[in-house]
Amino acid sequence: MSLALYGHPFSSYTQKVLIALYENTTPFEFRCISPDHPQHLSDWLARWPLRKFPVLVDGDTQRVETSVIIEHLQLFHPGPVRLIPHDPAEALDVRFMDRFFDLHVMNAAQLAVDGALTGDPIKRRDGMALAVEKLERAYAWADTQLVGKTWAVGEAFTLADCAAAPSLFYADWTHPIAEGYATLRAYRARLLARPSVARAVDEARPYRPLFPLGAPNRD
């Protein structure tokens, strides 16, 4: 098999790429990075010493960073669902929303997670406070941006939605999206109902006890 993906099912950024693969039923081998798979762990570290995942291996080609990986899949393993539009202007809108969800939603939620992982109650409190501040701004903006749209940029499911699904999934666990953001809440619900997203969420379900803030009994 030419495609292999190194990552972990509970990782938001791994899920982002898994959703893209599942959307187009692209064949690949998943190489889970965990103590139970030491061969995958050592191979991953040799391939990418910066210790970030996922990493995609396509024959002799290696790609890192989720947006680049999905662009690679679009170019070399296209399927019926086109995740980056042909039109350059539309593609810019998709790439912008992709960056928005990664940088302003997922990274904001990660501040609270990182604080909790330290085991220091002060760092946990400060990390959560900063995450809430940033997420509230992101939620408010996204709630207005998504009005009248089925998906992040319109009626087509794209790279931006691959980013949005795990970002909003974990962000809502970190700081629940308020009922006043009805448009954003409805968008998150549509994402979770999408078969590719539901599959990624279900595959990660056994790892929920790992969530350092405490996984809610929902989703």
C-alpha positions in Angstrom: 0.0 0.0 0.0 1.5 3.3 -1.0 -0.1 5.6 1.6 0.6 5.4 5.3 -0.4 7.8 8.0 1.4 8.1 11.4 -0.8 9.5 14.1 -3.1 8.7 17.0 -6.9 8.4 16.8 -7.5 10.8 19.7 -5.3 13.5 18.2 -7.4 16.4 16.7 -4.9 17.0 13.9 -4.7 13.3 13.1 -8.5 13.3 12.9 -8.4 16.2 10.5 -6.5 14.1 8.0 -8.5 11.0 8.7 -11.7 12.8 7.8 -10.2 13.8 4.4 -9.1 10.2 3.8 -12.6 8.9 4.8 -14.4 11.5 2.6 -12.9 9.9 -0.5 -12.5 6.4 0.8 -8.8 6.6 0.1 -7.0 3.4 0.9 -4.2 3.8 3.4 -2.4 2.1 6.3 -2.8 3.7 9.7 0.3 3.5 11.9 -0.8 4.3 15.4 1.9 6.1 17.5 1.7 4.6 21.0 3.7 2.5 23.4 1.8 -0.5 22.1 3.4 0.0 18.7 7.1 0.7 19.3 8.0 0.1 15.7 5.7 2.9 14.6 7.0 5.2 17.3 10.6 4.8 16.4 9.9 5.1 12.6 7.9 8.3 13.2 10.7 9.9 15.3 13.2 9.0 12.6 11.0 10.5 9.9 10.1 13.7 11.8 12.4 14.6 14.7 10.1 17.6 15.5 7.8 15.0 17.1 4.5 16.2 15.7 1.9 14.1 14.0 0.3 13.2 11.7 2.9 12.4 9.1 1.8 11.0 5.7 4.1 8.7 3.7 3.3 8.3 0.0 5.9 6.0 -1.5 9.1 7.9 -1.5 7.3 11.2 -0.5 6.7 12.4 3.0 4.4 15.2 4.0 3.9 16.9 7.4 1.4 19.6 8.6 -2.2 18.7 8.1 -3.2 21.3 5.5 -0.2 20.3 3.3 -1.1 16.6 3.7 -4.7 17.2 2.6 -3.5 19.3 -0.4 -1.2 16.4 -1.3 -4.1 14.0 -1.2 -6.1 16.4 -3.4 -3.3 16.5 -6.0 -2.2 12.9 -6.0 -5.1 10.8 -4.7 -8.2 12.8 -5.7 -11.6 11.4 -5.1 -15.2 12.4 -5.7 -15.1 15.0 -2.9 -13.0 17.9 -3.9 -11.6 19.4 -0.7 -9.9 22.4 -2.3 -11.9 24.2 -5.0 -10.7 24.6 -8.6 -11.4 28.4 -8.5 -8.4 30.2 -7.0 -10.5 32.8 -5.1 -12.8 30.1 -3.7 -9.7 28.1 -2.7 -8.4 31.1 -0.8 -11.6 31.3 1.2 -11.3 27.6 2.1 -7.7 28.0 3.1 -8.5 31.0 5.3 -11.2 29.1 7.1 -8.9 26.1 7.5 -6.4 28.4 9.2 -9.1 30.0 11.3 -10.2 26.7 12.8 -6.7 25.5 13.4 -5.2 28.7 14.8 -8.1 30.3 16.6 -10.2 27.4 17.8 -8.0 24.3 18.1 -4.9 26.1 19.3 -7.0 28.1 21.8 -8.5 25.0 23.2 -5.1 23.5 23.5 -4.1 26.2 25.9 -6.5 24.8 28.5 -5.4 21.2 27.7 -1.7 22.1 28.1 -2.3 23.8 31.4 -4.2 20.8 32.7 -1.4 18.4 31.6 1.1 20.2 33.8 -0.6 19.1 36.9 -0.1 22.6 38.3 -3.5 24.0 39.5 -2.4 27.6 38.8 -1.3 26.8 35.3 -4.5 24.8 34.8 -6.5 27.9 35.9 -4.5 30.3 33.8 -4.6 28.1 30.7 -8.4 27.7 31.0 -8.9 31.4 31.4 -6.9 32.3 28.3 -8.6 29.5 26.3 -12.0 30.8 27.3 -11.1 34.4 26.3 -9.8 33.3 22.9 -12.6 30.8 22.2 -15.3 33.3 23.0 -13.9 35.6 20.4 -13.6 32.8 17.9 -17.2 31.5 18.6 -18.7 35.0 18.2 -17.0 35.6 14.9 -17.7 32.1 13.5 -21.4 32.3 14.5 -21.9 35.3 12.2 -19.6 34.0 9.5 -21.5 30.7 9.1 -25.0 32.2 8.7 -26.7 30.8 5.6 -24.0 28.2 5.0 -24.2 24.4 5.2 -20.5 24.1 5.5 -17.6 26.4 6.4 -17.6 28.2 3.0 -20.9 27.3 1.5 -22.6 24.2 0.2 -19.5 22.1 -0.4 -17.6 20.1 2.2 -14.0 21.2 2.1 -10.6 21.2 3.7 -12.0 23.9 6.1 -14.6 21.5 7.4 -11.9 18.8 7.9 -10.3 21.4 10.2 -13.5 22.6 11.8 -14.8 19.2 12.9 -12.0 18.2 15.4 -11.5 21.8 16.4 -15.1 22.4 17.4 -15.4 18.9 18.8 -12.7 19.5 21.4 -13.2 23.2 21.8 -16.8 22.6 22.9 -15.5 20.0 25.5 -13.1 22.7 26.7 -15.5 25.6 26.8 -19.0 24.8 25.7 -20.4 26.8 22.9 -23.2 28.9 24.4 -26.8 28.5 23.3 -26.7 32.1 22.0 -24.3 30.9 19.2 -27.1 28.8 17.6 -25.6 28.9 14.1 -22.2 27.6 15.3 -23.9 24.9 17.4 -25.9 23.7 14.5 -22.8 23.6 12.3 -21.0 21.5 14.9 -24.0 19.1 15.0 -23.9 18.8 11.2 -20.2 18.1 11.3 -20.6 15.3 13.9 -23.4 13.7 11.7 -21.2 13.6 8.7 -20.1 9.9 8.2 -16.4 10.7 7.8 -16.4 12.7 11.0 -18.6 10.3 12.9 -16.1 7.5 12.0 -13.1 9.5 13.3 -15.0 10.3 16.5 -16.0 6.7 17.1 -12.5 5.4 16.5 -11.2 7.8 19.1 -13.9 6.9 21.7 -11.9 4.3 23.6 -9.3 7.0 24.4 -11.7 9.6 26.0 -10.3 9.0 29.5 -7.0 10.6 28.3 -8.7 14.0 27.9 -7.1 15.9 30.8 -10.0 18.3 31.4 -12.4 15.4 31.7 -14.4 14.2 28.7 -18.1 15.1 28.9 -20.7 12.3 28.7 -21.9 13.3 25.3 -21.0 13.3 21.6 
